[in-house]
Amino acid sequence: MGTESLDEVDNWVDTVETSFEMLDVPEEKKAIFDTYLLCEYAKDWWKGKKILKFAGATMISWEEFHQEFEIEFRPRHLIEEAQEKFRDLVQGTKTVMEYANKFVRLEKYFPTL
């Protein structure tokens, strides 16, 4: 596990948010729509989270879901690992394009950069 799993989380969230826009998903349907796209552990995690935290809720917003999703799938130690990789990043034997790609992938973990 490492920044690859963070990339996987980012890609999933980007795909879901793009789908919201393309399909014009109304706010009240977003949390239902996105959970339909969950697989394996994430689907099981959400079933349990809904029972424990959102029991009796008539609607769960995308923001509520997204906040819980971030806590579970983007833990602080992985963010810190990505930040450390960014701080240690040097071009070395990488091509300019390889270095630039790595830079862009990691810089997003420094929102104040």
N, CA, C and O of each residue as an XYZ file, in Angstrom:
452
protein
N       0.850     -1.186      0.000
C       0.000      0.000      0.000
C       0.888      1.239      0.000
O       2.001      1.206      0.525
N       0.415      2.302     -0.571
C       1.186      3.540     -0.642
C       0.421      4.553     -1.457
O      -0.810      4.592     -1.428
N       1.154      5.375     -2.187
C       0.475      6.410     -2.965
C      -0.384      5.808     -4.057
O      -1.309      6.461     -4.538
N      -0.100      4.565     -4.465
C      -0.954      3.919     -5.467
C      -2.384      3.820     -4.955
O      -3.328      4.041     -5.714
N      -2.556      3.491     -3.678
C      -3.914      3.401     -3.149
C      -4.549      4.786     -3.059
O      -5.759      4.923     -3.234
N      -3.745      5.812     -2.787
C      -4.278      7.173     -2.807
C      -4.703      7.548     -4.221
O      -5.737      8.188     -4.412
N      -3.914      7.153     -5.204
C      -4.278      7.413     -6.601
C      -5.579      6.709     -6.949
O      -6.421      7.256     -7.661
N      -5.737      5.502     -6.448
C      -6.963      4.744     -6.702
C      -8.174      5.473     -6.113
O      -9.228      5.549     -6.745
N      -8.017      6.004     -4.910
C      -9.088      6.772     -4.267
C      -9.389      8.024     -5.086
O     -10.551      8.325     -5.362
N      -8.343      8.752     -5.473
C      -8.530      9.968     -6.272
C      -9.244      9.665     -7.585
O     -10.159     10.385     -7.983
N      -8.824      8.605     -8.247
C      -9.437      8.239     -9.525
C     -10.909      7.880     -9.350
O     -11.744      8.257    -10.171
N     -11.228      7.151     -8.278
C     -12.618      6.773     -8.032
C     -13.474      8.013     -7.781
O     -14.554      8.156     -8.355
N     -12.986      8.907     -6.920
C     -13.743     10.128     -6.609
C     -13.913     10.980     -7.865
O     -15.002     11.496     -8.116
N     -12.849     11.134     -8.657
C     -12.944     11.903     -9.906
C     -13.973     11.293    -10.854
O     -14.760     12.014    -11.466
N     -13.967      9.970    -10.974
C     -14.926      9.285    -11.841
C     -16.354      9.521    -11.368
O     -17.242      9.800    -12.173
N     -16.571      9.410    -10.068
C     -17.910      9.616     -9.513
C     -18.370     11.056     -9.741
O     -19.497     11.286    -10.180
N     -17.500     12.028     -9.442
C     -17.889     13.432     -9.601
C     -18.123     13.786    -11.072
O     -19.017     14.573    -11.382
N     -17.334     13.217    -11.968
C     -17.559     13.427    -13.399
C     -18.893     12.822    -13.818
O     -19.630     13.415    -14.606
N     -19.199     11.648    -13.291
C     -20.485     11.005    -13.588
C     -21.651     11.856    -13.099
O     -22.670     11.967    -13.780
N     -21.501     12.461    -11.914
C     -22.544     13.351    -11.405
C     -22.850     14.449    -12.417
O     -24.009     14.740    -12.712
N     -21.777     15.057    -12.947
C     -21.944     16.155    -13.900
C     -22.531     15.667    -15.218
O     -23.487     16.247    -15.735
N     -21.955     14.601    -15.755
C     -22.401     14.108    -17.058
C     -23.849     13.630    -17.034
O     -24.592     13.834    -17.995
N     -24.244     12.999    -15.942
C     -25.588     12.434    -15.843
C     -26.567     13.360    -15.129
O     -27.739     13.030    -14.949
N     -26.059     14.536    -14.722
C     -26.884     15.523    -14.025
C     -27.608     14.885    -12.836
O     -28.825     15.002    -12.692
N     -26.827     14.207    -11.990
C     -27.387     13.506    -10.825
C     -27.813     14.539     -9.782
O     -26.993     15.354     -9.359
N     -29.073     14.521     -9.362
C     -29.521     15.479     -8.344
C     -28.849     15.198     -6.995
O     -28.490     14.062     -6.684
N     -28.694     16.244     -6.220
C     -27.995     16.163     -4.933
C     -28.516     15.023     -4.065
O     -27.729     14.298     -3.456
N     -29.818     14.861     -4.005
C     -30.400     13.843     -3.117
C     -30.147     12.417     -3.593
O     -30.405     11.468     -2.851
N     -29.651     12.248     -4.805
C     -29.374     10.908     -5.341
C     -27.878     10.581     -5.383
O     -27.507      9.441     -5.660
N     -27.024     11.558     -5.113
C     -25.580     11.352     -5.277
C     -25.024     10.249     -4.384
O     -24.248      9.415     -4.851
N     -25.405     10.229     -3.111
C     -24.871      9.209     -2.203
C     -25.358      7.815     -2.586
O     -24.643      6.832     -2.388
N     -26.550      7.724     -3.126
C     -27.059      6.425     -3.587
C     -26.293      5.986     -4.829
O     -25.893      4.828     -4.950
N     -26.095      6.925     -5.747
C     -25.392      6.642     -6.995
C     -23.953      6.206     -6.728
O     -23.497      5.202     -7.275
N     -23.238      6.958     -5.890
C     -21.826      6.635     -5.675
C     -21.637      5.311     -4.949
O     -20.684      4.585     -5.231
N     -22.526      4.987     -4.024
C     -22.362      3.722     -3.307
C     -22.645      2.528     -4.212
O     -22.157      1.427     -3.960
N     -23.425      2.743     -5.255
C     -23.652      1.690     -6.253
C     -22.339      1.319     -6.942
O     -22.167      0.186     -7.392
N     -21.419      2.273     -7.023
C     -20.143      2.051     -7.707
C     -19.062      1.453     -6.811
O     -17.965      1.158     -7.285
N     -19.352      1.271     -5.535
C     -18.369      0.678     -4.625
C     -18.216     -0.812     -4.904
O     -19.154     -1.474     -5.347
N     -17.027     -1.325     -4.641
C     -16.741     -2.746     -4.858
C     -16.100     -3.349     -3.616
O     -15.463     -2.645     -2.832
N     -16.269     -4.620     -3.448
C     -15.588     -5.451     -2.462
C     -15.584     -4.839     -1.070
O     -16.644     -4.585     -0.498
N     -14.381     -4.597     -0.516
C     -14.280     -4.101      0.851
C     -15.039     -2.786      1.027
O     -15.719     -2.586      2.034
N     -14.921     -1.896      0.050
C     -15.574     -0.588      0.170
C     -17.089     -0.735      0.291
O     -17.721     -0.011      1.059
N     -17.664     -1.651     -0.449
C     -19.117     -1.877     -0.379
C     -19.493     -2.415      1.008
O     -20.472     -1.963      1.603
N     -18.724     -3.370      1.517
C     -18.985     -3.918      2.855
C     -18.790     -2.858      3.929
O     -19.571     -2.772      4.876
N     -17.729     -2.041      3.777
C     -17.471     -0.953      4.727
C     -18.676     -0.016      4.788
O     -19.127      0.348      5.874
N     -19.197      0.373      3.622
C     -20.307      1.328      3.600
C     -21.582      0.731      4.200
O     -22.321      1.434      4.889
N     -21.848     -0.536      3.954
C     -23.026     -1.173      4.552
C     -22.958     -1.070      6.074
O     -23.947     -0.733      6.725
N     -21.790     -1.362      6.633
C     -21.610     -1.269      8.082
C     -21.684      0.158      8.585
O     -22.296      0.419      9.621
N     -21.071      1.083      7.867
C     -21.066      2.497      8.268
C     -22.485      3.060      8.273
O     -22.857      3.819      9.168
N     -23.271      2.683      7.271
C     -24.661      3.156      7.202
C     -25.451      2.689      8.422
O     -26.224      3.452      9.001
N     -25.251      1.444      8.801
C     -25.967      0.896      9.955
C     -25.525      1.588     11.238
O     -26.362      1.964     12.059
N     -24.216      1.760     11.415
C     -23.690      2.314     12.662
C     -23.875      3.820     12.794
O     -24.205      4.313     13.873
N     -23.666      4.551     11.709
C     -23.654      6.012     11.819
C     -24.905      6.681     11.268
O     -25.315      7.732     11.762
N     -25.505      6.091     10.265
C     -26.609      6.766      9.587
C     -27.942      6.032      9.728
O     -28.852      6.243      8.927
N     -28.060      5.183     10.730
C     -29.316      4.439     10.939
C     -30.467      5.423     11.109
O     -30.391      6.351     11.914
N     -31.509      5.213     10.360
C     -32.681      6.072     10.457
C     -32.622      7.333      9.614
O     -33.616      8.054      9.519
N     -31.481      7.616      9.000
C     -31.372      8.815      8.153
C     -32.189      8.612      6.887
O     -32.113      7.562      6.249
N     -32.964      9.616      6.531
C     -33.767      9.508      5.312
C     -32.944      9.820      4.075
O     -33.233      9.321      2.988
N     -31.911     10.653      4.240
C     -31.038     10.976      3.122
C     -29.629     11.192      3.637
O     -29.427     11.814      4.681
N     -28.661     10.680      2.908
C     -27.254     10.908      3.212
C     -26.705     11.708      2.046
O     -26.840     11.307      0.890
N     -26.088     12.836      2.350
C     -25.576     13.691      1.279
C     -24.239     13.159      0.763
O     -23.562     12.376      1.429
N     -23.884     13.602     -0.429
C     -22.574     13.271     -1.001
C     -21.482     13.757     -0.058
O     -20.490     13.056      0.142
N     -21.641     14.938      0.524
C     -20.625     15.478      1.427
C     -20.439     14.583      2.647
O     -19.309     14.336      3.069
N     -21.539     14.097      3.215
C     -21.442     13.194      4.369
C     -20.753     11.889      3.974
O     -19.857     11.411      4.669
N     -21.184     11.325      2.850
C     -20.555     10.099      2.377
C     -19.079     10.336      2.105
O     -18.228      9.562      2.543
N     -18.776     11.407      1.381
C     -17.397     11.688      0.974
C     -16.491     11.878      2.189
O     -15.352     11.411      2.193
N     -16.987     12.557      3.211
C     -16.205     12.751      4.432
C     -15.866     11.402      5.074
O     -14.714     11.166      5.440
N     -16.839     10.534      5.211
C     -16.600      9.206      5.790
C     -15.662      8.386      4.904
O     -14.785      7.681      5.403
N     -15.849      8.482      3.601
C     -15.017      7.766      2.633
C     -13.556      8.206      2.751
O     -12.650      7.373      2.754
N     -13.336      9.511      2.848
C     -11.975     10.047      2.973
C     -11.300      9.551      4.251
O     -10.127      9.180      4.231
N     -12.029      9.546      5.344
C     -11.463      9.078      6.616
C     -11.022      7.622      6.497
O      -9.953      7.247      6.979
N     -11.850      6.811      5.854
C     -11.556      5.380      5.743
C     -10.479      5.069      4.712
O      -9.601      4.244      4.961
N     -10.540      5.714      3.574
C      -9.692      5.296      2.457
C      -8.537      6.245      2.149
O      -7.734      5.966      1.259
N      -8.443      7.347      2.862
C      -7.310      8.254      2.691
C      -6.757      8.579      4.083
O      -6.809      9.725      4.530
N      -6.227      7.558      4.759
C      -5.742      7.783      6.126
C      -4.538      8.721      6.148
O      -3.774      8.819      5.187
N      -4.403      9.393      7.262
C      -3.355     10.412      7.436
C      -1.962      9.856      7.133
O      -1.152     10.551      6.521
N      -1.668      8.634      7.542
C      -0.316      8.110      7.343
C       0.016      7.967      5.853
O       1.177      8.103      5.467
N      -0.987      7.694      5.015
C      -0.719      7.608      3.577
C      -0.488      8.988      2.973
O       0.326      9.138      2.062
N      -1.192      9.988      3.471
C      -0.963     11.367      3.025
C       0.451     11.790      3.412
O       1.169     12.379      2.605
N       0.845     11.491      4.637
C       2.190     11.850      5.097
C       3.259     11.123      4.290
O       4.311     11.693      3.996
N       2.997      9.870      3.931
C       3.935      9.114      3.095
C       4.080      9.778      1.721
O       5.190      9.902      1.204
N       2.975     10.197      1.143
C       3.012     10.874     -0.161
C       3.738     12.211     -0.049
O       4.491     12.582     -0.950
N       3.521     12.933      1.039
C       4.205     14.208      1.242
C       5.709     14.002      1.381
O       6.502     14.792      0.867
N       6.092     12.942      2.075
C       7.519     12.639      2.215
C       8.134     12.301      0.860
O       9.242     12.742      0.554
N       7.425     11.523      0.050
C       7.916     11.202     -1.291
C       8.063     12.467     -2.128
O       9.002     12.589     -2.915
N       7.136     13.408     -1.958
C       7.212     14.671     -2.691
C       8.441     15.464     -2.259
O       9.178     15.987     -3.095
N       8.655     15.550     -0.949
C       9.822     16.286     -0.439
C      11.130     15.668     -0.917
O      12.105     16.381     -1.157
N      11.155     14.347     -1.055
C      12.373     13.637     -1.455
C      12.514     13.499     -2.968
O      13.496     12.927     -3.442
N      11.563     14.007     -3.725
C      11.551     13.815     -5.171
C      12.714     14.543     -5.848
O      12.910     15.744     -5.664
N      13.470     13.791     -6.628
C      14.541     14.352     -7.466
C      14.408     13.738     -8.853
O      13.882     12.637     -9.015
N      14.894     14.470     -9.846
C      14.768     13.942    -11.202
C      15.658     12.726    -11.394
O      15.217     11.725    -11.959
N      16.901     12.792    -10.937
C      17.811     11.652    -11.083
C      17.864     11.170    -12.516
O      18.139     11.954    -13.424
N      17.605      9.897    -12.731
C      17.671      9.317    -14.079
C      16.319      9.355    -14.804
O      16.199      8.856    -15.922
N      15.314      9.942    -14.170
C      13.996     10.038    -14.811
C      14.046     11.051    -15.956
O      14.807     12.018    -15.918
N      13.227     10.809    -16.961
C      13.078     11.822    -18.007
C      12.325     13.006    -17.400
O      11.730     12.894    -16.328
N      12.358     14.121    -18.090
C      11.626     15.290    -17.612
C      10.139     14.953    -17.482
O       9.495     15.348    -16.511
N       9.600     14.229    -18.453
C       8.180     13.864    -18.422
C       7.872     12.944    -17.240
O       6.860     13.136    -16.565
N       8.720     11.954    -16.978
C       8.510     11.053    -15.837
C       8.546     11.834    -14.525
O       7.716     11.627    -13.639
N       9.524     12.733    -14.418
C       9.656     13.557    -13.217
C       8.430     14.459    -13.051
O       7.882     14.576    -11.955
N       8.005     15.094    -14.145
C       6.846     15.992    -14.095
C       5.583     15.227    -13.698
O       4.781     15.719    -12.904
N       5.407     14.033    -14.246
C       4.240     13.213    -13.889
C       4.234     12.875    -12.404
O       3.203     12.979    -11.740
N       5.387     12.473    -11.889
C       5.497     12.136    -10.463
C       5.229     13.385     -9.609
O       4.550     13.311     -8.585
N       5.768     14.522    -10.040
C       5.580     15.782     -9.325
C       4.091     16.123     -9.228
O       3.589     16.441     -8.150
N       3.396     16.053    -10.355
C       1.965     16.384    -10.395
C       1.160     15.410     -9.544
O       0.230     15.815     -8.846
N       1.515     14.118     -9.599
C       0.802     13.117     -8.794
C       0.929     13.390     -7.302
O      -0.012     13.160     -6.543
N       2.093     13.880     -6.881
C       2.351     14.054     -5.451
C       2.021     15.449     -4.929
O       1.723     15.601     -3.744
N       2.066     16.465     -5.781
C       1.864     17.831     -5.293
C       0.464     18.062     -4.729
O       0.271     18.943     -3.892
N      -0.508     17.279     -5.181
C      -1.885     17.470     -4.703
C      -2.030     17.182     -3.210
O      -3.041     17.541     -2.607
N      -1.039     16.544     -2.616
C      -1.089     16.258     -1.185
C      -0.515     17.404     -0.356
O      -0.394     17.306      0.865
N      -0.163     18.497     -1.048
C       0.262     19.737     -0.405
C      -0.679     20.848     -0.868
O      -0.298     21.648     -1.721
N      -1.888     20.917     -0.332
C      -2.866     21.888     -0.837
C      -2.438     23.341     -0.684
O      -2.973     24.213     -1.368
N      -1.489     23.615      0.196
C      -1.057     25.002      0.395
C       0.188     25.338     -0.405
O       0.738     26.429     -0.252
N       0.644     24.433     -1.250
C       1.864     24.638     -2.032
C       1.681     25.748     -3.029
O       2.605     26.064     -3.779
